[in-house]
Amino acid sequence: MLTSKSASQVAVSLLASKNSSHTSSSLVSKNTAIASVSQLASKSSTQTSTAQLPSKSTSQSSESSVKFSCCKLTNEDVKQKQPFFHRLYKTVAWKLVAVGGFSPNVNHGELLNAAVEALKATLDVFFVPLKELADLPQNKSSQESIVCELRCKSVYLGTGCGKSKENAKAVASREALKLFLKKKVVVKICKRKYRGSEIEDLVLLDEESRPVNLSPALKHPQELL
């Protein structure tokens, strides 16, 4: 009986050992499979992210490169702008008559702005510190420190320098109004300086003036089209 009991115990022990071995093997296999799936998912995610990054970078680079090169000025641009400035010429003329004509006592900025707004348009005003414009002569003894540029419908009207923004705008407005004292104003494509480079810009001139020594642009014209 002892022998039979011992044999039975041995058999039970062997069976338990075998089941334990199968269970361990199954757990190891399952864990290995989970780890493999996790690694594959991680690798796939990394590859996807890496693929997306160059695509985004390429897109941004492409946008940057065409930002100022997609629109070349043509005679069609001039034809589109000219009718508005014919009407602005007449509006300015009437407003000058109403204030007794062009004189130092006239608020040039208010008059020009009122004429532009009467035609449902906007007078665009830009300011830049004089020291940032390498294309303008720097007079260290002068108190002028601000440069103002006036534009309307993306067309350059005039530039003024002053010791304050208000003063610089007044000077620019006066210079712009002088154009309307002639018989006719015309829009032309002219060369101007912008950050050391030569660019094309739409410029309002009187019919007799020649586009020489134009002030440098404060904004790239393509940003405003």
Residue frames relative to the residue before (quaternion, step in Angstrom):
aa qw qx qy qz dx dy dz
M 1.0000 0.0000 0.0000 0.0000 0.00 0.00 0.00
L 0.6207 0.5367 -0.3384 0.4607 3.59 1.00 -0.75
T 0.6584 0.5144 -0.3073 0.4555 3.51 0.95 -0.93
S 0.6556 0.5089 -0.3047 0.4673 3.53 1.01 -0.92
K 0.6496 0.5209 -0.3128 0.4569 3.59 1.00 -0.84
S 0.6500 0.5222 -0.3119 0.4556 3.55 0.99 -0.89
A 0.6454 0.5258 -0.3148 0.4560 3.55 0.98 -0.89
S 0.6446 0.5260 -0.3134 0.4578 3.52 1.04 -0.86
Q 0.6544 0.5151 -0.3102 0.4585 3.55 0.99 -0.89
V 0.6347 0.5345 -0.3219 0.4558 3.57 1.01 -0.85
A 0.6531 0.5217 -0.3115 0.4520 3.55 0.99 -0.93
V 0.6502 0.5135 -0.3113 0.4655 3.56 0.96 -0.90
S 0.6508 0.5285 -0.3107 0.4479 3.56 0.99 -0.91
L 0.6614 0.5091 -0.3052 0.4585 3.56 0.96 -0.91
L 0.6471 0.5283 -0.3121 0.4525 3.55 1.02 -0.86
A 0.6528 0.5126 -0.3046 0.4673 3.56 1.00 -0.87
S 0.6425 0.5310 -0.3139 0.4547 3.53 1.03 -0.87
K 0.6553 0.5234 -0.3050 0.4512 3.55 1.01 -0.89
N 0.6602 0.5079 -0.3039 0.4624 3.56 0.99 -0.92
S 0.6333 0.5400 -0.3178 0.4542 3.55 1.07 -0.86
S 0.6459 0.5315 -0.3076 0.4535 3.53 1.05 -0.89
H 0.6551 0.5112 -0.3083 0.4632 3.55 1.03 -0.90
T 0.6491 0.5299 -0.3130 0.4471 3.56 1.00 -0.88
S 0.6564 0.5121 -0.3008 0.4653 3.58 0.96 -0.94
S 0.6567 0.5202 -0.3059 0.4523 3.52 0.97 -0.96
S 0.6459 0.5266 -0.3090 0.4583 3.57 1.04 -0.86
L 0.6549 0.5182 -0.3052 0.4577 3.57 0.99 -0.90
V 0.6468 0.5209 -0.3109 0.4621 3.55 0.98 -0.94
S 0.6625 0.5139 -0.3001 0.4549 3.55 0.94 -0.96
K 0.6574 0.5169 -0.3031 0.4569 3.56 1.00 -0.89
N 0.6583 0.5087 -0.3024 0.4653 3.59 0.96 -0.93
T 0.6374 0.5341 -0.3224 0.4522 3.57 1.02 -0.86
A 0.6525 0.5219 -0.3057 0.4565 3.55 0.99 -0.90
I 0.6494 0.5171 -0.3123 0.4620 3.58 0.99 -0.90
A 0.6481 0.5215 -0.3128 0.4584 3.56 0.99 -0.90
S 0.6483 0.5253 -0.3156 0.4518 3.58 0.99 -0.86
V 0.6518 0.5105 -0.3102 0.4673 3.58 0.95 -0.89
S 0.6423 0.5363 -0.3137 0.4488 3.57 1.02 -0.89
Q 0.6631 0.5090 -0.2989 0.4604 3.56 0.97 -0.93
L 0.6504 0.5205 -0.3140 0.4555 3.57 0.99 -0.87
A 0.6500 0.5178 -0.3103 0.4616 3.56 0.98 -0.89
S 0.6544 0.5187 -0.3039 0.4587 3.55 1.00 -0.92
K 0.6618 0.5138 -0.2974 0.4579 3.56 0.97 -0.93
S 0.6493 0.5249 -0.3040 0.4587 3.55 1.02 -0.91
S 0.6480 0.5238 -0.3085 0.4589 3.57 1.01 -0.89
T 0.6552 0.5191 -0.3055 0.4560 3.56 0.99 -0.91
Q 0.6628 0.5055 -0.3075 0.4590 3.56 0.95 -0.90
T 0.6354 0.5318 -0.3248 0.4560 3.57 1.03 -0.82
S 0.6594 0.5087 -0.3020 0.4639 3.58 0.95 -0.95
T 0.6541 0.5174 -0.3072 0.4584 3.56 0.99 -0.91
A 0.6564 0.5114 -0.3114 0.4590 3.56 1.03 -0.79
Q 0.6692 0.5143 -0.3029 0.4427 3.58 1.05 -0.76
L 0.6193 0.5881 -0.3415 0.3924 3.59 1.01 -0.81
P 0.6810 0.4583 -0.3174 0.4747 3.66 0.77 -0.88
S 0.6160 0.5604 -0.3488 0.4299 3.57 1.04 -0.78
K 0.6698 0.4929 -0.2896 0.4738 3.58 0.96 -0.94
S 0.6532 0.5188 -0.3068 0.4583 3.56 0.97 -0.91
T 0.6514 0.5206 -0.3116 0.4556 3.56 0.98 -0.88
S 0.6376 0.5385 -0.3157 0.4516 3.55 1.04 -0.86
Q 0.6667 0.4997 -0.2993 0.4650 3.57 0.94 -0.95
S 0.6469 0.5228 -0.3170 0.4558 3.56 0.99 -0.86
S 0.6495 0.5254 -0.3103 0.4537 3.54 1.02 -0.88
E 0.6445 0.5215 -0.3159 0.4613 3.58 0.99 -0.88
S 0.6605 0.5220 -0.3034 0.4462 3.55 0.98 -0.90
S 0.6885 0.5104 -0.2893 0.4264 3.55 0.95 -0.92
V 0.7362 0.3938 -0.2407 0.4949 3.59 1.08 -0.63
K 0.3836 0.7664 -0.4619 0.2283 3.58 1.26 -0.14
F 0.8160 0.2128 -0.0957 0.5288 3.59 0.84 -0.95
S 0.6714 0.5196 -0.3027 0.4332 3.60 1.21 0.06
C 0.5526 0.6530 -0.3871 0.3441 3.59 1.25 -0.19
C 0.7757 0.3004 -0.1517 0.5339 3.62 1.14 -0.54
K 0.0530 -0.7842 0.6183 0.0065 3.57 -0.39 1.23
L 0.4747 -0.6956 0.4638 0.2753 3.55 -0.85 0.99
T 0.0522 -0.7928 0.6071 -0.0132 3.54 -0.99 0.92
N 0.6897 -0.4558 0.3581 0.4339 3.55 -1.34 0.05
E 0.5615 0.5932 -0.3860 0.4287 3.58 1.20 -0.44
D 0.6142 0.5378 -0.3394 0.4673 3.58 1.08 -0.73
V 0.6442 0.5204 -0.3116 0.4658 3.55 1.00 -0.86
K 0.6645 0.5149 -0.3007 0.4504 3.59 0.91 -0.93
Q 0.6499 0.5224 -0.3158 0.4528 3.58 1.06 -0.75
K 0.7167 0.4630 -0.2510 0.4572 3.58 1.00 -0.82
Q 0.6023 0.6455 -0.3545 0.3080 3.58 0.99 -0.87
P 0.6507 0.5260 -0.3540 0.4178 3.69 0.80 -0.79
F 0.6315 0.5343 -0.3472 0.4417 3.59 0.97 -0.76
F 0.7167 0.4529 -0.2676 0.4578 3.59 0.89 -0.89
H 0.5298 0.5636 -0.4180 0.4763 3.59 1.24 -0.21
R 0.6817 0.4721 -0.2813 0.4830 3.57 0.95 -0.89
L 0.6330 0.5227 -0.3356 0.4621 3.59 1.04 -0.75
Y 0.5934 0.5763 -0.3524 0.4377 3.58 1.08 -0.74
K 0.6871 0.4776 -0.2758 0.4730 3.57 0.90 -0.94
T 0.6495 0.5245 -0.3154 0.4512 3.57 1.01 -0.85
V 0.6458 0.5064 -0.3112 0.4792 3.59 0.98 -0.86
A 0.6332 0.5485 -0.3318 0.4337 3.58 0.95 -0.87
W 0.6733 0.4875 -0.2971 0.4698 3.59 0.91 -0.89
K 0.6682 0.4967 -0.3059 0.4617 3.58 0.95 -0.80
L 0.6249 0.5188 -0.3394 0.4745 3.59 1.08 -0.63
V 0.6195 0.5286 -0.3388 0.4712 3.57 1.04 -0.74
A 0.6624 0.5377 -0.3043 0.4238 3.57 0.97 -0.89
V 0.7445 0.3652 -0.2180 0.5146 3.60 1.12 -0.57
G 0.6362 -0.5677 0.3253 0.4089 3.57 1.23 0.28
G 0.6837 -0.4917 0.2837 0.4586 3.58 1.20 0.36
F 0.6630 -0.5010 0.3816 0.4047 3.54 -1.35 0.13
S 0.2197 0.7635 -0.5812 0.1762 3.59 -0.79 1.04
P 0.6548 -0.5196 0.3683 0.4070 3.59 -1.24 0.31
N 0.6382 0.5551 -0.3250 0.4230 3.58 1.17 -0.47
V 0.5767 0.5873 -0.3707 0.4302 3.57 1.26 -0.29
N 0.3865 -0.6720 0.5730 0.2659 3.55 -1.10 0.73
H 0.2740 -0.8219 0.4785 0.1433 3.55 0.02 1.33
G 0.6428 0.5435 -0.3226 0.4329 3.55 1.00 -0.81
E 0.6786 0.4856 -0.2871 0.4704 3.57 0.90 -0.93
L 0.6568 0.5175 -0.3193 0.4459 3.57 0.94 -0.86
L 0.6731 0.4905 -0.2994 0.4656 3.59 0.87 -0.94
N 0.6636 0.5089 -0.3051 0.4555 3.57 0.93 -0.89
A 0.6486 0.5200 -0.3132 0.4591 3.58 1.00 -0.84
A 0.6440 0.5218 -0.3188 0.4597 3.58 1.02 -0.79
V 0.6565 0.5047 -0.3026 0.4720 3.57 0.97 -0.87
E 0.6855 0.4857 -0.2866 0.4606 3.59 0.89 -0.91
A 0.5825 0.5816 -0.3677 0.4327 3.60 1.14 -0.57
L 0.7129 0.3971 -0.2339 0.5286 3.57 1.22 -0.51
K 0.5227 -0.6780 0.3814 0.3487 3.57 1.27 0.50
A 0.5304 0.5934 -0.4219 0.4341 3.56 1.07 0.78
T 0.3890 -0.7139 0.5375 0.2239 3.57 -1.32 0.07
L 0.3247 -0.7067 0.5937 0.2064 3.54 -1.06 0.81
D 0.2153 -0.7978 0.5545 0.0982 3.58 -0.52 1.20
V 0.1040 -0.8091 0.5784 -0.0005 3.55 -0.81 1.08
F 0.0380 -0.7988 0.6003 -0.0133 3.57 -0.84 1.01
F 0.1333 -0.7895 0.5969 0.0517 3.56 -1.07 0.85
V 0.0281 0.7686 -0.6383 0.0323 3.55 -1.12 0.77
P 0.5084 -0.6245 0.4836 0.3431 3.63 -0.99 0.73
L 0.5671 -0.6337 0.4098 0.3300 3.57 -0.90 0.92
K 0.6470 0.5571 -0.3240 0.4075 3.59 0.99 -0.82
E 0.6502 0.5248 -0.3169 0.4488 3.61 1.22 -0.40
L 0.6554 0.4989 -0.3123 0.4734 3.59 1.25 -0.17
A 0.2194 -0.8076 0.5380 0.1013 3.54 -0.16 1.28
D 0.6466 0.5452 -0.3180 0.4285 3.59 1.19 -0.50
L 0.6555 0.4543 -0.3179 0.5127 3.59 1.27 -0.10
P 0.5123 -0.6406 0.4625 0.3364 3.63 -0.95 0.74
Q 0.2968 -0.7686 0.5470 0.1483 3.56 -0.88 0.98
N 0.0996 -0.7858 0.6099 0.0225 3.57 -0.58 1.19
K 0.2911 -0.8154 0.4765 0.1528 3.57 -0.11 1.29
S 0.6620 0.5067 -0.3130 0.4551 3.59 1.15 -0.52
S 0.5871 0.5936 -0.3618 0.4148 3.58 1.26 -0.31
Q 0.4288 -0.6953 0.5164 0.2568 3.56 -1.16 0.63
E 0.4799 0.6675 -0.4374 0.3646 3.58 1.27 -0.10
S 0.0133 0.8332 -0.5501 0.0549 3.57 -0.71 1.05
I 0.7303 0.3620 -0.2132 0.5387 3.60 1.28 -0.24
V 0.1760 -0.7637 0.6132 0.0991 3.56 -1.05 0.81
C 0.1314 -0.7923 0.5943 0.0430 3.56 -0.96 0.93
E 0.0981 -0.7758 0.6211 0.0525 3.58 -1.03 0.84
L 0.1850 -0.7810 0.5901 0.0876 3.57 -0.96 0.91
R 0.0234 0.7796 -0.6242 0.0449 3.53 -1.00 0.91
C 0.0279 -0.7682 0.6383 0.0404 3.54 -1.27 0.42
K 0.8251 0.0351 -0.0793 0.5583 3.57 -0.81 1.01
S 0.6525 -0.5415 0.2824 0.4487 3.59 1.13 0.82
V 0.5760 0.5664 -0.3810 0.4496 3.59 1.27 0.27
Y 0.4352 -0.7094 0.4997 0.2402 3.56 -0.89 0.98
L 0.1952 -0.8055 0.5546 0.0744 3.57 -0.90 1.03
G 0.7760 -0.2830 0.2193 0.5193 3.57 0.86 -0.88
T 0.2711 -0.7445 0.5932 0.1426 3.52 -1.36 0.37
G 0.0009 -0.7993 0.6010 -0.0016 3.56 -1.12 0.68
C 0.2397 -0.7562 0.5927 0.1392 3.56 -1.15 0.65
G 0.1123 0.8025 -0.5799 0.0847 3.57 -1.08 0.68
K 0.5997 -0.5762 0.4135 0.3706 3.54 -1.28 0.14
S 0.7560 0.1682 -0.1371 0.6176 3.57 1.36 -0.09
K 0.6658 -0.4951 0.3649 0.4223 3.57 -1.26 0.27
E 0.6477 0.5286 -0.3141 0.4499 3.56 0.97 -0.89
N 0.6721 0.4939 -0.2915 0.4684 3.56 0.94 -0.88
A 0.6534 0.5163 -0.3065 0.4611 3.58 0.97 -0.88
K 0.6536 0.5039 -0.3130 0.4700 3.59 1.00 -0.79
A 0.6233 0.5436 -0.3358 0.4508 3.59 1.02 -0.77
V 0.6592 0.5007 -0.3021 0.4728 3.58 0.99 -0.88
A 0.6572 0.5098 -0.3056 0.4636 3.59 0.94 -0.90
S 0.6518 0.5183 -0.3116 0.4577 3.59 1.00 -0.83
R 0.6335 0.5305 -0.3249 0.4601 3.57 1.02 -0.81
E 0.6656 0.4990 -0.2991 0.4674 3.58 0.94 -0.91
A 0.6500 0.5167 -0.3177 0.4578 3.59 1.02 -0.79
L 0.6661 0.5154 -0.3064 0.4436 3.60 0.95 -0.87
K 0.5703 0.6055 -0.3814 0.4034 3.59 1.11 -0.59
L 0.5761 0.5952 -0.3738 0.4173 3.58 1.16 -0.59
F 0.7135 0.4795 -0.2494 0.4459 3.57 1.03 -0.83
L 0.5368 0.6152 -0.4043 0.4122 3.57 1.28 0.11
K 0.5958 0.5542 -0.3529 0.4619 3.55 1.29 -0.24
K 0.7022 -0.4830 0.3224 0.4120 3.58 -1.30 0.05
K 0.8185 0.0127 0.0555 0.5717 3.57 1.09 -0.65
V 0.1999 -0.7502 0.6117 0.1519 3.58 -1.16 0.60
V 0.0963 -0.8008 0.5906 0.0244 3.56 -1.04 0.81
V 0.3592 -0.6947 0.5811 0.2252 3.55 -1.21 0.64
K 0.0122 0.8041 -0.5927 0.0451 3.56 -0.84 1.01
I 0.4300 -0.6404 0.5623 0.2980 3.53 -1.30 0.40
C 0.0215 0.8225 -0.5624 0.0816 3.57 -0.53 1.21
K 0.4863 -0.6323 0.5198 0.3058 3.52 -1.34 0.35
R 0.0340 0.7756 -0.6292 0.0382 3.56 -1.01 0.93
K 0.4872 -0.6364 0.5104 0.3116 3.53 -1.29 0.29
Y 0.0517 0.7691 -0.6367 0.0207 3.54 -1.13 0.71
R 0.8302 -0.1589 0.0431 0.5325 3.56 -0.43 1.30
G 0.7736 -0.3825 0.1765 0.4734 3.54 0.88 0.99
S 0.6983 0.4284 -0.2683 0.5068 3.59 1.23 -0.26
E 0.4455 -0.6732 0.5204 0.2784 3.55 -1.21 0.53
I 0.0235 -0.8052 0.5919 -0.0287 3.57 -0.84 1.00
E 0.4442 -0.6452 0.5364 0.3140 3.55 -1.33 0.17
D 0.0018 0.7973 -0.6028 0.0320 3.56 -1.05 0.80
L 0.4414 -0.6383 0.5535 0.3024 3.53 -1.26 0.47
V 0.0294 -0.8246 0.5617 -0.0607 3.57 -0.62 1.19
L 0.3228 -0.7249 0.5744 0.2012 3.56 -1.02 0.83
L 0.0196 0.7971 -0.5998 0.0673 3.56 -0.79 1.09
D 0.4480 -0.5969 0.5452 0.3817 3.55 -1.25 0.19
E 0.6654 -0.5720 0.3038 0.3710 3.56 -1.10 0.63
E 0.6869 0.4860 -0.2849 0.4590 3.60 1.17 -0.42
S 0.6337 0.5824 -0.3410 0.3781 3.61 1.10 -0.57
R 0.3107 -0.7254 0.5860 0.1842 3.51 -1.23 0.58
P 0.4407 -0.7298 0.4601 0.2481 3.59 -0.83 0.96
V 0.3010 0.7395 -0.5456 0.2545 3.57 0.32 1.25
N 0.8483 0.1252 -0.1173 0.5010 3.54 -1.15 0.72
L 0.1719 0.7899 -0.5623 0.1743 3.56 0.87 0.95
S 0.5550 -0.6095 0.4474 0.3468 3.56 -1.09 0.71
P 0.5607 -0.6050 0.4323 0.3642 3.62 -1.07 0.61
A 0.5238 -0.6438 0.4665 0.3059 3.55 -1.15 0.66
L 0.3656 -0.7178 0.5508 0.2186 3.56 -1.08 0.77
K 0.7543 0.1972 -0.1184 0.6149 3.55 1.25 -0.50
H 0.4849 -0.6177 0.5125 0.3475 3.57 -1.15 0.58
P 0.5204 -0.6793 0.4136 0.3111 3.63 -0.71 1.03
Q 0.6319 0.5551 -0.3442 0.4173 3.60 1.04 -0.72
E 0.5866 0.5704 -0.3739 0.4367 3.60 1.18 -0.40
L 0.7391 0.4442 -0.2084 0.4616 3.55 1.16 -0.62
L 0.5509 0.6191 -0.3966 0.3950 3.58 1.26 -0.21
